[in-house]
Amino acid sequence: MHIGIVGCGVAGMTAAILLSEAGHTVTVLERFERPQPLGVGLLIQPTGLRVLRRLGLYDDALKAGARVDGIDGRSDLGHSVLDLRYGDLDQRLHGLGLHRGALFTLLFERLKRAPATLITGFDVAAIDGTTIATADGRKAGPFDLVLVCDGAHSRLRESLAPTHRATLYAWGCFWATLPDPERRFAGLLRQRFRGNRHMAGVLPVGVAPGGDDNDDVTLFWSLRVAEMKAVRARGLPALKIELLDIWPELEPLLVSLTSFDQFAEATYRDVVMSGFRRERVLFLGDCAHGMSPQLGMGANLALADAATLAGALACTASLDDALKLFETTRRHTLSLYSFVSRWLTPFYQGDARPVGWLRDLTFGPACAFPPTRRAMLTMLSGTRRDWFATFPIGDDGLPELPLI
């Protein structure tokens, strides 16, 4: 089967590797002349690690990343808001903090070894049936199947899926990667909150591709997208004062933050589609189900999307059956995570102060009460399949995902 893939991100590269090695003729179309990672540091959950093992990248990822054993979220007054450890669900489970560039490099080098074709500088403007075209008239295809993997801010979604919603969240974040040579922030994703208007976070992400051997962390600062320009205009010293006011322990980390240019901006969309398939066009990853970063599941869901599709194509007799099986397998998991992410966001990023107070009063006890603690851990780890079931943990200590 001839398969065209739009986008050389997590979902696109994973699909290209698995499908080309299964014997399909795969062409990846990427708008940049040199593919590059976009976005912040990543928390790879056990479900994402399962797909990396399927790709043969598990050990390399562990070497590049930083083990994360749980989340420690506190108010600026020191009260526990989130206290979750993967090991309380299963002692073998953990997350992995990674530079987005490290994950990109792992996948890109793996893609080079796969029998897929990569065409760069191909800025897709339209898909007509299964023929892919640029604005200047270049064409690729027709294909038997087209996978759209061009991210949450997809430009193709509007024309191909008119009955969708892709709301831009009012809140985004500044993020910067900083060295943590003394490993003060190792082992946990740490967050500090002041109500639901102010949130800082530090995620260990391991070693940068091509960098030294020092461990890095990614620093996050939540703010309204509309305020980003004004915050930049006030300058770095003013932002440092805000950060230290909410989290004094950041001081050693902020020594290496010397320019606002070290900060990048991240924005997010809440993407809802009535279905992920339009005849022989299938949407994967964030362009199909983009969500806020509260659950840290974006890259993990993209990895699982691609691997599930490869599994569906391998065990069915027709393309139509494979696409139906893919949607059936993924629908409930994706709708659950989209719903919970949408529901949680106002507790962490919003203007309604009582919502922040409610979070501070209730989330800590929920983390301590065994039934709700388990439910929260299954969501965090990606092991919740739907509202009523979870994925079993295999003998290798990773979740067993259907078709993967």
C-alpha positions in Angstrom: 0.0 0.0 0.0 1.2 3.5 -0.8 0.9 5.8 2.2 1.6 9.6 2.4 2.3 11.2 5.7 2.1 15.0 6.2 4.4 16.1 9.0 7.7 14.8 10.4 6.8 15.0 14.1 6.3 12.3 16.7 3.2 10.7 15.1 4.4 11.1 11.6 7.9 9.6 12.2 6.5 6.8 14.3 4.0 5.9 11.7 6.5 6.1 8.9 9.0 3.8 10.7 6.5 1.1 11.6 4.5 1.1 8.3 7.5 1.2 6.0 9.1 -1.7 7.9 5.8 -3.6 7.6 6.2 -3.5 3.8 4.2 -0.4 2.9 5.6 2.2 0.5 5.7 5.3 2.7 6.4 9.0 1.8 6.8 11.6 4.5 6.2 15.2 3.4 7.7 17.9 5.7 7.4 21.6 5.2 10.8 22.5 6.7 13.9 22.1 4.6 15.5 20.6 7.8 13.0 18.9 10.1 13.3 20.2 13.6 11.6 19.7 17.0 9.0 22.2 18.1 7.9 22.6 21.7 8.8 22.1 25.3 10.4 19.3 27.3 8.4 16.1 27.4 7.2 13.7 30.1 7.1 10.3 28.4 4.6 8.1 30.3 4.8 4.3 30.6 2.4 4.0 27.6 4.9 6.1 25.5 7.8 4.0 26.8 5.9 0.9 25.5 5.9 2.3 22.0 9.5 3.3 22.2 10.3 -0.3 23.1 8.3 -1.4 20.1 10.6 0.9 18.0 13.7 -0.4 19.6 14.5 3.0 21.1 13.7 2.2 24.8 17.3 1.8 26.0 18.5 4.9 24.1 15.7 6.9 25.5 16.6 5.9 29.1 20.2 7.0 28.5 19.1 10.4 27.0 16.4 11.2 29.5 15.8 11.6 33.2 13.8 9.1 35.3 10.7 10.7 36.8 9.1 8.8 39.7 6.1 11.1 40.3 4.7 14.6 40.8 5.1 16.9 43.7 2.7 19.9 43.4 2.5 22.4 46.2 0.9 25.8 46.9 3.2 28.7 47.4 2.5 28.3 51.2 3.8 24.8 51.0 0.5 22.8 51.2 0.5 19.6 49.2 -1.8 19.7 46.2 -0.4 16.8 44.2 1.6 14.0 45.6 1.6 11.0 43.2 4.2 8.3 42.7 4.1 5.8 39.9 5.4 3.1 42.2 2.2 3.2 44.2 0.4 1.8 41.2 3.2 -0.7 40.2 6.7 -0.6 41.5 8.1 -1.0 38.0 6.4 2.0 36.5 8.0 5.4 36.0 8.0 8.3 33.6 10.9 9.7 31.6 11.7 13.4 31.2 13.2 14.1 27.8 14.3 17.1 25.8 11.9 17.3 22.9 15.1 17.5 20.7 16.2 14.2 22.2 13.0 12.4 21.3 13.1 14.0 17.8 16.7 12.9 17.3 15.9 9.3 18.4 13.0 9.1 16.0 14.7 10.9 13.2 17.8 8.7 13.3 15.5 5.7 13.5 13.5 7.0 10.5 16.8 7.2 8.5 17.3 3.5 9.0 13.7 2.7 7.8 12.7 2.2 4.1 10.6 5.3 4.1 11.1 8.3 1.8 11.4 11.8 3.3 10.7 14.8 1.2 11.6 18.1 2.9 10.6 21.7 1.9 7.2 20.4 0.8 4.7 22.8 2.4 1.4 21.0 2.0 -1.5 23.4 1.2 -4.3 21.0 0.2 -5.3 17.4 -0.1 -7.6 16.5 -2.9 -8.8 13.0 -2.4 -5.5 11.3 -1.7 -3.3 13.7 -3.8 -1.2 16.1 -1.7 -0.3 19.5 -3.2 1.7 22.6 -2.2 0.6 26.2 -2.9 3.1 26.4 -5.8 1.6 23.4 -7.6 3.9 20.6 -6.6 2.0 17.3 -6.1 2.6 14.0 -4.4 0.4 10.9 -4.8 -2.3 9.8 -5.2 -1.9 7.5 -2.2 -3.9 4.6 -0.9 -3.9 6.3 2.5 -3.0 9.8 3.7 -2.0 10.4 7.4 -2.3 14.0 8.6 0.2 14.5 11.4 0.9 18.3 11.3 0.2 19.1 14.9 -2.4 21.0 17.1 -2.2 24.1 14.9 -2.9 22.1 11.7 -3.7 24.1 8.6 -5.3 21.2 6.8 -7.9 20.3 9.5 -10.1 23.3 8.5 -10.6 22.2 4.9 -10.6 18.4 5.5 -12.7 18.3 8.7 -15.1 21.2 8.7 -17.1 19.7 11.6 -14.3 20.1 14.2 -13.4 22.4 17.0 -9.9 23.7 17.6 -10.1 26.3 20.3 -6.9 28.2 21.2 -6.5 28.1 24.9 -6.2 31.5 26.5 -3.3 30.3 28.6 0.1 29.2 27.5 3.5 29.1 29.0 7.1 30.4 28.8 9.6 27.6 29.0 13.4 27.4 29.2 15.9 24.6 29.4 18.4 25.1 32.2 21.3 23.1 33.6 20.9 21.4 37.0 24.4 20.0 37.6 23.7 19.3 41.3 20.5 17.5 40.5 18.4 19.5 42.9 15.3 18.9 40.9 16.0 15.2 40.0 13.4 12.5 40.2 10.1 14.3 40.2 8.0 16.7 38.2 7.7 19.6 40.6 5.1 22.3 40.5 4.2 25.4 42.6 0.9 27.2 42.5 -0.5 30.4 43.7 -4.2 30.1 43.1 -4.9 29.1 39.5 -3.4 32.2 37.9 0.2 31.5 38.8 2.0 28.2 38.2 5.6 27.3 37.8 7.0 23.8 37.1 10.4 22.1 36.8 10.8 18.8 34.8 14.1 16.9 34.7 14.8 16.2 31.0 18.3 14.6 31.0 21.0 15.4 28.5 20.6 17.7 25.5 21.4 16.2 22.1 24.9 17.2 21.3 25.4 18.9 24.6 27.6 18.1 27.6 26.9 15.4 30.1 25.1 17.7 32.6 21.5 17.0 33.5 19.1 19.6 32.4 15.6 20.6 33.5 12.8 22.5 31.7 11.4 25.4 33.6 7.7 26.3 32.9 5.9 29.5 33.8 2.1 29.7 33.1 0.5 32.9 31.8 -2.1 34.2 29.6 -1.2 34.2 25.9 -2.4 37.8 25.7 0.1 38.8 28.4 3.2 37.3 26.9 4.3 40.4 25.0 3.8 42.6 28.1 5.8 40.2 30.3 8.6 40.2 27.9 8.6 44.0 27.7 8.9 44.2 31.5 12.1 42.2 31.2 13.8 39.2 32.8 14.5 40.7 36.3 10.8 41.3 36.8 9.9 37.8 35.8 12.6 36.4 38.1 11.1 38.3 41.0 7.7 36.7 40.3 9.2 33.2 40.0 11.2 33.6 43.3 8.2 35.0 45.1 6.2 31.9 44.4 9.1 29.5 44.6 12.3 30.7 46.4 14.0 27.4 45.9 14.4 28.2 42.2 17.2 30.7 43.0 20.2 28.4 42.2 18.5 27.3 38.9 17.8 30.9 37.8 21.5 31.8 38.0 21.9 30.4 34.5 18.9 32.3 33.2 20.5 35.4 31.9 18.4 36.5 28.9 14.7 36.5 28.0 15.9 34.9 24.7 16.3 31.6 26.6 12.5 31.5 27.0 10.3 30.1 24.2 6.6 30.3 24.1 4.1 27.5 24.0 0.4 27.7 23.1 -2.2 25.0 23.0 -5.5 24.1 21.4 -8.4 22.0 22.5 -9.1 19.9 19.4 -12.3 17.9 19.1 -13.2 15.9 16.0 -16.4 13.9 15.4 -14.1 11.2 14.0 -10.5 10.8 13.0 -11.2 9.5 9.5 -12.3 11.3 6.3 -12.6 8.5 3.7 -8.9 7.6 3.1 -7.5 10.4 5.1 -6.7 9.8 8.8 -5.7 12.3 11.5 -3.1 11.3 14.1 -1.6 13.0 17.1 -2.3 16.5 18.2 -4.0 17.5 15.0 -6.7 15.0 15.9 -6.9 15.5 19.6 -4.8 18.4 20.8 -5.3 19.2 24.5 -3.9 21.3 27.3 -0.6 20.2 28.9 -2.2 19.4 32.3 -1.9 15.6 31.8 1.4 15.7 29.8 0.0 13.1 27.4 0.5 14.7 23.9 3.5 12.9 22.7 2.4 9.7 24.4 -0.9 9.7 22.6 0.8 10.5 19.3 3.2 7.5 19.7 0.3 5.2 20.6 -1.9 6.5 17.7 0.8 5.6 15.2 1.7 2.2 16.7 -2.0 1.3 16.9 -2.6 2.1 13.3 0.4 -0.1 12.3 -1.1 -2.9 14.3 -4.5 -2.5 12.8 -3.2 -2.6 9.3 -1.2 -5.7 10.1 -4.1 -7.7 11.4 -6.9 -6.8 9.0 -7.7 -7.8 5.4 -8.7 -4.4 4.1 -7.9 -0.7 4.6 -11.5 0.0 5.6 -11.5 -2.7 8.2 -8.1 -1.4 9.5 -9.3 2.2 9.9 -12.5 1.1 11.6 -10.4 -1.1 14.0 -8.1 1.9 14.7 -11.0 4.2 15.5 -12.7 1.6 17.7 -9.5 0.9 19.6 -8.5 4.5 20.2 -11.9 6.3 20.5 -12.7 5.7 24.2 -9.1 6.4 25.4 -8.8 9.6 23.5 -12.2 10.9 24.4 -11.4 10.2 28.1 -8.1 12.0 28.1 -9.5 15.0 26.1 -12.4 15.3 28.6 -10.3 15.1 31.7 -7.7 17.5 30.3 -10.4 20.0 29.5 -12.0 19.6 32.9 -8.7 19.9 34.8 -7.4 23.0 33.0 -9.4 25.7 34.9 -8.0 24.3 38.2 -4.5 25.2 37.0 -4.9 28.0 34.5 -7.9 30.3 34.9 -9.2 33.5 36.5 -11.9 32.1 38.8 -10.1 32.2 42.1 -12.6 29.9 43.9 -11.6 27.1 41.5 -8.0 27.4 42.7 -9.1 27.4 46.3 -11.2 24.3 45.7 -8.2 22.5 44.1 -6.0 23.3 47.1 -8.6 22.0 49.5 -9.5 18.8 47.7 -6.7 17.5 45.5 -4.3 16.8 48.4 -6.9 14.6 50.2 -7.8 12.9 46.9 -4.1 12.0 46.4 -4.2 10.3 49.9 -7.5 8.5 49.6 -6.7 5.0 48.0 -9.6 4.9 45.4 -9.1 8.4 44.1 -5.3 8.1 44.3 -5.4 5.0 42.1 -7.7 6.7 39.6 -5.3 9.7 39.5 -2.3 7.5 39.0 -3.9 5.6 36.2 -4.6 8.9 34.4 -1.1 10.2 35.1 0.6 7.1 33.8 -1.6 6.7 30.7 -2.7 3.2 31.9 -6.4 4.1 32.0 -8.1 2.7 28.9 -11.5 4.2 29.5 -13.8 5.2 32.3 -14.1 1.7 33.6 -10.9 -0.2 32.6 -7.1 0.0 32.7 -4.4 -1.5 30.6 -2.7 -4.4 32.3 1.0 -4.2 33.2 3.1 -6.7 31.3 6.0 -8.9 32.5 8.4 -6.2 31.3 6.8 -3.6 33.6 5.2 -1.6 30.9 1.5 -1.3 30.0 0.1 -3.8 27.4 -1.5 -1.8 24.8 -3.9 -3.3 22.2 -2.5 -3.9 18.7 1.0 -2.7 19.9 
